[in-house]
Amino acid sequence: MEKMQEIYELDGKLNPLKGLPFGLQHVLAMFVANITPIMIIAGACGVGQHNVARLIQSAMFIAGIGTFIQLFPLWRIGSRLPIVMGISFTFVGVACSIGLKFGYGAIVGAVIAGGIIEGLLGLFGKFWIKLIKPVVAANVVLAIGFSLLSVGATSFAGGYNPDFGSAKNWIIGSVTLISGLLFSHFAKNYLKSLSVLFALIVGYILAFILGKVNFSGVGSSPIIGVPAFMMFKPVFNVSAIISFVLIYLVSATETLGDTSALCASGLKREITVKEASGSISCDGFISALGGLFGCSPITSFSQNVGLVAMTGVVNRIAIGTGAAVLIIAGVFPVFGAVLATLPDAVLGGCTIMMFGSIVTSGIQMLSKCGFSSKNVTITALSLGIGLGFTQVNDIFRCFPKIVQTVFAGNCVAVVFVVALVLSLVMRDKESAE
């Protein structure tokens, strides 16, 4: 029993087999959230089911690679902390918009270019990280949550399909959502982290009974195979790249917040500049690598930070076994093909609560910042402009086309820019007095 104390030590020497259950728990906590963004983006861009399966395969593979590098850094890339990486929800809105306008290749090109830029910024993080105030990060998280609510609702009602809003979709989405809520309420301890997985299974079974599951792409999928490299030709569209770079800055802010929270809750200390810099550079460079495999960007997963806080398990070898599971899953295409059969209504039922939780996290972060006159003004203006202006068609029509592409409909980018500028130029009256 004493030997198992090593799971609570960052560098404890642990037999990987003993650490496997703890690593697997992290995979189960983030698995659905890891594949959902790529499925939403691919569905919105009209990517075929066979290619969706290949993208899911790549998503698992890249998430595993990213997690390994966070745990065991390459040079200055990686934080050497128990951070679990996965496909980011932050880019869903802008990726769907760009994919519909310019095609999936433009998404891939923007992912690669923006990822390299974020990676380089991470390497020089000590010169700018302190500019991102906690109130900026809090408002960004709020904006992400609000921007995703409509995405979850669209999936809940059936996604981009002819039967959108049908009774079957409503039944499947509702049963999936209620199943997750009941499981979360009655489950004990760390099992609560599996509520999304439980809801997915229940919803999938119901969807199968109602004839909403299509297995046509599973039979043609190979059992074993390497992830598809360059399956989509990158298109380097300037407007798309600028849009993604802005969201990459938002993602860097998220990653900084997650890494700080992990150090505070799991290691009981503050984050170092080296750890913050390594975490962000990994976020960027591995995202760029993922783009070569058709993936949207990866980032640190907040639910896994929460799992570390709840269990206290910080051992890098234990978390590394979870990364190994993701990589192994990534070389079995048939696994991705089965996951690609998930109906949109099931995903919607799973994610509607997840997206709402992001809003709640933003509120909690904001409360920790305090409600000084400065913070209240930043929050009111950034959310007011970001959420308000981006819901009005053609409000940016007098601006150049590139500005319209970056900001029109992209509330996260607008909130980030407004909050960042205000945090830099405003003085806190309470502090001044």
C-alpha positions as CSV (number, residue, x, y, z in Angstrom):
1,M,0.0,0.0,0.0
2,E,2.9,2.3,0.8
3,K,4.3,1.8,-2.7
4,M,1.1,3.2,-4.2
5,Q,1.9,6.5,-2.5
6,E,4.1,7.1,-5.5
7,I,1.0,7.9,-7.6
8,Y,0.8,11.1,-5.6
9,E,4.4,12.0,-6.4
10,L,5.2,13.8,-9.7
11,D,8.5,11.8,-10.2
12,G,7.6,8.7,-8.2
13,K,9.0,5.5,-9.6
14,L,5.9,3.5,-10.5
15,N,5.3,0.2,-12.3
16,P,3.4,1.2,-15.5
17,L,1.0,-1.7,-15.0
18,K,0.1,-0.4,-11.5
19,G,-0.4,3.1,-13.0
20,L,-2.6,1.9,-15.9
21,P,-5.9,2.1,-14.1
22,F,-5.2,5.8,-13.1
23,G,-4.1,6.6,-16.7
24,L,-7.1,4.9,-18.2
25,Q,-9.4,6.9,-15.9
26,H,-8.0,10.1,-17.4
27,V,-8.6,8.7,-20.9
28,L,-12.2,7.9,-20.1
29,A,-12.7,11.3,-18.5
30,M,-11.7,13.1,-21.7
31,F,-12.4,10.5,-24.5
32,V,-15.8,11.8,-25.6
33,A,-14.6,15.5,-25.4
34,N,-11.5,14.6,-27.4
35,I,-13.4,13.3,-30.5
36,T,-16.5,15.5,-30.3
37,P,-14.9,18.7,-31.7
38,I,-13.5,17.0,-34.8
39,M,-16.8,15.3,-35.4
40,I,-18.7,18.6,-35.2
41,I,-16.3,20.4,-37.5
42,A,-16.1,17.6,-40.0
43,G,-20.0,17.3,-40.0
44,A,-20.4,21.0,-40.6
45,C,-17.9,21.0,-43.5
46,G,-19.5,18.0,-45.2
47,V,-16.6,15.6,-44.7
48,G,-17.7,12.0,-45.5
49,Q,-18.1,9.3,-42.8
50,H,-15.0,7.4,-43.9
51,N,-12.8,10.5,-43.6
52,V,-14.5,11.3,-40.2
53,A,-13.3,7.9,-39.0
54,R,-9.8,8.7,-40.1
55,L,-9.9,12.1,-38.4
56,I,-11.0,10.5,-35.1
57,Q,-8.1,8.0,-35.4
58,S,-5.7,10.9,-35.9
59,A,-7.3,12.9,-33.0
60,M,-6.6,10.0,-30.6
61,F,-3.1,9.6,-31.9
62,I,-2.2,13.3,-31.6
63,A,-3.8,13.6,-28.2
64,G,-1.6,10.8,-27.0
65,I,1.6,12.3,-28.5
66,G,0.7,15.8,-27.0
67,T,0.2,14.3,-23.5
68,F,3.5,12.4,-23.7
69,I,5.4,15.6,-24.6
70,Q,3.7,17.5,-21.8
71,L,4.8,14.8,-19.3
72,F,8.3,14.2,-20.8
73,P,9.4,17.3,-22.6
74,L,11.4,17.6,-25.8
75,W,13.9,20.4,-25.1
76,R,11.8,23.3,-24.0
77,I,8.6,22.0,-25.5
78,G,6.4,20.5,-22.7
79,S,5.8,21.4,-19.1
80,R,6.9,18.2,-17.3
81,L,3.5,18.3,-15.6
82,P,0.5,15.8,-15.6
83,I,-1.4,17.7,-18.3
84,V,-3.7,15.7,-20.6
85,M,-4.0,17.1,-24.1
86,G,-7.0,16.7,-26.5
87,I,-8.8,18.4,-29.4
88,S,-9.9,21.9,-28.4
89,F,-13.5,23.0,-28.3
90,T,-12.2,26.6,-28.5
91,F,-11.8,26.4,-32.3
92,V,-15.1,24.8,-33.2
93,G,-17.0,27.9,-34.0
94,V,-14.3,29.6,-36.1
95,A,-13.3,26.3,-37.8
96,C,-16.9,25.6,-38.9
97,S,-17.2,29.1,-40.3
98,I,-13.9,28.9,-42.2
99,G,-14.6,25.4,-43.4
100,L,-18.0,26.4,-44.9
101,K,-16.4,29.5,-46.6
102,F,-13.1,28.2,-47.8
103,G,-13.2,24.4,-47.4
104,Y,-11.5,21.9,-45.0
105,G,-8.1,22.6,-46.6
106,A,-8.1,26.2,-45.3
107,I,-8.8,24.8,-41.7
108,V,-5.7,22.6,-42.0
109,G,-3.5,25.4,-43.4
110,A,-4.6,27.7,-40.6
111,V,-4.0,25.0,-37.9
112,I,-0.5,24.5,-39.1
113,A,0.5,28.1,-39.5
114,G,-1.2,29.3,-36.3
115,G,0.2,26.4,-34.3
116,I,3.8,27.2,-35.3
117,I,3.2,30.8,-34.3
118,E,1.8,29.8,-30.9
119,G,4.6,27.4,-30.3
120,L,7.2,30.1,-31.0
121,L,5.3,32.5,-28.7
122,G,5.4,29.8,-26.0
123,L,9.2,29.5,-26.2
124,F,9.4,33.3,-25.6
125,G,6.6,33.2,-23.0
126,K,8.6,34.8,-20.2
127,F,8.4,38.1,-22.1
128,W,4.6,38.3,-22.4
129,I,2.8,35.7,-20.2
130,K,2.3,38.3,-17.4
131,L,0.3,40.5,-19.8
132,I,-2.6,38.0,-19.7
133,K,-4.4,39.0,-16.6
134,P,-6.7,36.5,-14.9
135,V,-9.8,38.7,-15.7
136,V,-8.9,38.3,-19.4
137,A,-8.7,34.5,-19.1
138,A,-12.0,34.4,-17.2
139,N,-13.9,36.4,-19.9
140,V,-12.4,34.3,-22.7
141,V,-13.6,31.1,-21.0
142,L,-17.1,32.7,-20.6
143,A,-17.1,33.6,-24.3
144,I,-16.1,30.1,-25.3
145,G,-18.9,28.6,-23.3
146,F,-21.5,31.0,-24.7
147,S,-20.3,30.5,-28.2
148,L,-20.6,26.7,-27.9
149,L,-24.1,26.6,-26.5
150,S,-25.7,27.0,-30.0
151,V,-23.3,24.3,-31.3
152,G,-24.5,21.9,-28.6
153,A,-28.1,22.8,-29.3
154,T,-27.7,22.2,-33.1
155,S,-26.2,18.7,-32.4
156,F,-29.0,18.0,-29.9
157,A,-31.7,18.5,-32.6
158,G,-29.9,16.4,-35.2
159,G,-27.1,18.4,-36.6
160,Y,-26.8,19.4,-40.2
161,N,-29.2,16.7,-41.4
162,P,-32.6,16.8,-43.2
163,D,-34.4,15.5,-40.1
164,F,-33.1,18.4,-37.9
165,G,-35.6,19.0,-35.1
166,S,-37.4,15.7,-35.5
167,A,-39.1,13.9,-32.6
168,K,-36.6,11.1,-32.7
169,N,-33.7,13.5,-32.3
170,W,-35.4,15.2,-29.4
171,I,-36.0,11.9,-27.7
172,I,-32.4,10.7,-28.2
173,G,-30.9,14.0,-27.1
174,S,-33.1,14.2,-24.0
175,V,-32.6,10.6,-22.9
176,T,-28.8,11.0,-23.3
177,L,-28.8,14.2,-21.3
178,I,-31.0,12.8,-18.5
179,S,-28.9,9.6,-18.3
180,G,-25.7,11.7,-17.8
181,L,-27.4,13.8,-15.1
182,L,-28.7,10.8,-13.2
183,F,-25.3,9.0,-13.3
184,S,-23.5,12.1,-12.1
185,H,-26.0,12.5,-9.3
186,F,-25.9,8.9,-8.0
187,A,-22.3,7.9,-8.8
188,K,-19.6,8.0,-6.1
189,N,-16.2,9.6,-6.1
190,Y,-14.2,9.5,-9.3
191,L,-17.0,7.5,-11.1
192,K,-18.7,10.8,-11.5
193,S,-16.1,11.6,-14.2
194,L,-17.6,8.8,-16.3
195,S,-21.1,10.4,-16.5
196,V,-20.5,11.6,-20.1
197,L,-19.3,8.1,-21.2
198,F,-22.4,6.5,-19.5
199,A,-24.7,9.0,-21.2
200,L,-23.1,8.3,-24.6
201,I,-23.6,4.5,-24.2
202,V,-27.2,4.9,-23.2
203,G,-27.9,7.4,-26.0
204,Y,-26.1,5.2,-28.6
205,I,-28.2,2.1,-27.7
206,L,-31.4,4.1,-28.0
207,A,-30.3,5.6,-31.3
208,F,-29.6,2.1,-32.6
209,I,-33.0,0.9,-31.5
210,L,-34.6,3.8,-33.3
211,G,-32.6,3.1,-36.5
212,K,-30.4,6.3,-36.3
213,V,-27.0,4.5,-36.5
214,N,-25.4,4.0,-39.8
215,F,-22.7,1.2,-40.0
216,S,-22.0,1.5,-43.7
217,G,-18.5,2.9,-43.2
218,V,-17.4,0.4,-40.6
219,G,-17.1,-2.7,-42.9
220,S,-14.7,-0.9,-45.3
221,S,-12.4,0.3,-42.6
222,P,-9.2,-1.6,-41.9
223,I,-8.6,-3.0,-38.4
224,I,-5.0,-1.8,-38.1
225,G,-3.4,1.1,-39.8
226,V,-1.2,4.2,-39.2
227,P,-3.0,7.6,-39.0
228,A,-3.4,9.2,-42.5
229,F,-0.7,11.8,-43.1
230,M,-1.7,14.9,-45.2
231,M,-5.2,13.4,-46.0
232,F,-6.3,17.0,-46.7
233,K,-4.1,19.4,-48.7
234,P,-3.3,22.5,-46.7
235,V,-4.6,25.8,-48.1
236,F,-2.9,28.8,-46.6
237,N,-5.7,31.4,-46.6
238,V,-4.6,34.7,-45.0
239,S,-8.0,35.5,-43.4
240,A,-8.3,32.0,-42.0
241,I,-4.8,32.1,-40.6
242,I,-5.4,35.4,-38.8
243,S,-8.6,34.1,-37.4
244,F,-6.9,31.0,-36.1
245,V,-3.9,33.0,-34.7
246,L,-6.3,35.1,-32.6
247,I,-8.0,31.9,-31.3
248,Y,-4.6,30.4,-30.6
249,L,-3.9,33.3,-28.3
250,V,-7.1,32.5,-26.6
251,S,-6.1,28.8,-26.4
252,A,-2.8,29.8,-24.9
253,T,-4.6,31.8,-22.2
254,E,-6.8,28.7,-21.5
255,T,-3.7,26.5,-21.3
256,L,-2.0,28.9,-19.0
257,G,-5.1,28.9,-16.7
258,D,-5.3,25.1,-16.7
259,T,-1.6,24.7,-16.0
260,S,-1.8,27.2,-13.1
261,A,-4.9,25.4,-11.7
262,L,-3.1,22.0,-11.9
263,C,-0.1,23.3,-10.0
264,A,-2.3,24.9,-7.4
265,S,-4.6,22.0,-6.8
266,G,-2.3,19.0,-7.5
267,L,1.1,20.2,-6.5
268,K,0.1,22.8,-4.0
269,R,2.4,25.5,-5.4
270,E,2.4,28.2,-8.1
271,I,3.3,27.6,-11.7
272,T,6.8,28.5,-12.8
273,V,7.5,30.6,-16.0
274,K,9.4,27.6,-17.4
275,E,6.4,25.4,-16.9
276,A,4.0,27.9,-18.4
277,S,6.2,28.5,-21.4
278,G,6.7,24.8,-22.0
279,S,3.0,24.1,-21.7
280,I,2.1,26.8,-24.3
281,S,4.8,25.8,-26.8
282,C,3.6,22.2,-26.7
283,D,0.1,23.4,-27.2
284,G,1.2,25.2,-30.4
285,F,3.7,22.8,-32.0
286,I,1.7,19.7,-31.4
287,S,-1.3,21.4,-32.8
288,A,0.7,22.2,-36.0
289,L,1.7,18.5,-36.1
290,G,-1.9,17.5,-35.7
291,G,-2.8,19.7,-38.7
292,L,-0.6,17.5,-40.9
293,F,-2.9,14.7,-40.0
294,G,-6.1,16.7,-40.6
295,C,-6.8,17.5,-36.9
296,S,-8.0,20.8,-35.4
297,P,-5.8,22.2,-32.6
298,I,-5.2,20.5,-29.3
299,T,-5.1,22.0,-25.9
300,S,-5.0,21.0,-22.2
301,F,-8.2,19.5,-20.9
302,S,-9.9,21.2,-17.9
303,Q,-11.8,18.1,-16.9
304,N,-8.5,16.2,-16.4
305,V,-7.2,19.1,-14.3
306,G,-10.3,18.6,-12.2
307,L,-9.7,14.9,-12.0
308,V,-6.1,15.6,-10.7
309,A,-7.6,18.0,-8.1
310,M,-10.1,15.4,-7.0
311,T,-7.8,12.3,-6.9
312,G,-4.5,13.8,-6.1
313,V,-2.8,11.5,-8.6
314,V,0.0,13.5,-10.3
315,N,2.5,10.7,-11.2
316,R,3.9,11.3,-14.7
317,I,4.2,7.5,-15.4
318,A,0.6,6.9,-14.3
319,I,-0.7,9.6,-16.6
320,G,1.7,8.4,-19.3
321,T,0.0,5.0,-19.4
322,G,-3.2,6.9,-20.5
323,A,-1.3,8.6,-23.3
324,A,-0.1,5.2,-24.4
325,V,-3.7,4.0,-24.5
326,L,-4.6,6.9,-26.8
327,I,-1.7,6.2,-29.1
328,I,-2.6,2.5,-29.4
329,A,-6.3,3.4,-30.1
330,G,-5.0,5.7,-32.8
331,V,-3.6,2.8,-34.8
332,F,-6.9,1.0,-35.0
333,P,-8.9,2.7,-37.7
334,V,-11.9,0.5,-37.2
335,F,-12.3,1.9,-33.7
336,G,-12.6,5.4,-35.2
337,A,-15.0,4.1,-37.8
338,V,-17.3,2.8,-35.0
339,L,-17.1,6.1,-33.1
340,A,-18.0,8.0,-36.4
341,T,-21.4,6.3,-36.4
342,L,-22.4,8.3,-33.3
343,P,-25.6,10.3,-34.2
344,D,-25.5,14.1,-33.7
345,A,-28.3,13.9,-31.2
346,V,-26.3,11.7,-28.9
347,L,-23.3,14.1,-29.1
348,G,-25.7,17.0,-28.4
349,G,-27.1,15.3,-25.3
350,C,-23.6,14.7,-24.0
351,T,-22.2,18.1,-24.8
352,I,-25.0,20.5,-23.9
353,M,-24.1,20.1,-20.2
354,M,-20.4,20.1,-21.0
355,F,-20.6,23.4,-22.8
356,G,-22.7,24.8,-20.0
357,S,-20.0,23.7,-17.6
358,I,-17.5,25.9,-19.5
359,V,-19.7,28.9,-18.8
360,T,-19.8,27.9,-15.1
361,S,-16.0,27.6,-15.0
362,G,-15.7,31.1,-16.5
363,I,-18.0,32.5,-13.8
364,Q,-16.0,30.8,-11.1
365,M,-12.7,32.2,-12.5
366,L,-14.3,35.7,-12.6
367,S,-15.4,35.4,-9.0
368,K,-11.8,34.6,-8.0
369,C,-10.6,37.8,-9.8
370,G,-12.8,39.9,-7.6
371,F,-15.4,42.5,-8.7
372,S,-13.3,45.7,-8.7
373,S,-14.5,48.6,-10.8
374,K,-11.9,47.7,-13.4
375,N,-12.8,44.1,-13.6
376,V,-16.5,44.9,-13.8
377,T,-15.9,47.3,-16.7
378,I,-13.7,44.8,-18.6
379,T,-16.3,42.1,-18.2
380,A,-19.2,44.3,-19.1
381,L,-17.6,45.7,-22.2
382,S,-15.8,42.6,-23.5
383,L,-18.9,40.4,-23.2
384,G,-21.3,43.2,-24.3
385,I,-19.3,43.9,-27.5
386,G,-18.1,40.4,-28.1
387,L,-21.5,38.6,-27.7
388,G,-23.6,41.5,-28.9
389,F,-21.8,42.7,-32.1
390,T,-21.2,39.2,-33.4
391,Q,-24.9,38.3,-33.4
392,V,-25.8,41.2,-35.7
393,N,-25.4,40.5,-39.5
394,D,-23.2,42.9,-41.5
395,I,-22.3,45.0,-38.5
396,F,-18.7,44.9,-39.7
397,R,-19.5,45.6,-43.3
398,C,-17.6,48.9,-43.4
399,F,-14.4,47.2,-42.4
400,P,-11.9,45.4,-44.8
401,K,-12.8,41.8,-45.8
402,I,-10.1,40.4,-43.6
403,V,-11.5,42.1,-40.5
404,Q,-15.0,40.7,-41.3
405,T,-13.6,37.2,-41.6
406,V,-11.8,37.4,-38.4
407,F,-14.4,39.0,-36.2
408,A,-17.9,38.6,-37.7
409,G,-19.5,35.8,-35.8
410,N,-16.4,35.1,-33.8
411,C,-17.3,36.3,-30.4
412,V,-14.3,34.6,-28.7
413,A,-11.8,36.6,-30.7
414,V,-13.7,39.9,-30.1
415,V,-14.0,39.3,-26.3
416,F,-10.3,38.4,-26.1
417,V,-9.1,41.5,-28.0
418,V,-11.4,43.9,-26.0
419,A,-10.6,42.4,-22.6
420,L,-6.9,42.3,-23.3
421,V,-6.8,46.0,-24.5
422,L,-8.9,47.2,-21.5
423,S,-6.8,45.2,-19.0
424,L,-3.7,46.9,-20.3
425,V,-4.9,50.5,-20.5
426,M,-7.3,50.8,-17.5
427,R,-6.2,51.6,-14.0
428,D,-7.8,50.0,-11.0
429,K,-9.4,52.8,-9.0
430,E,-9.4,50.9,-5.8
431,S,-5.6,50.3,-6.1
432,A,-5.0,53.9,-7.1
433,E,-6.7,55.1,-4.0
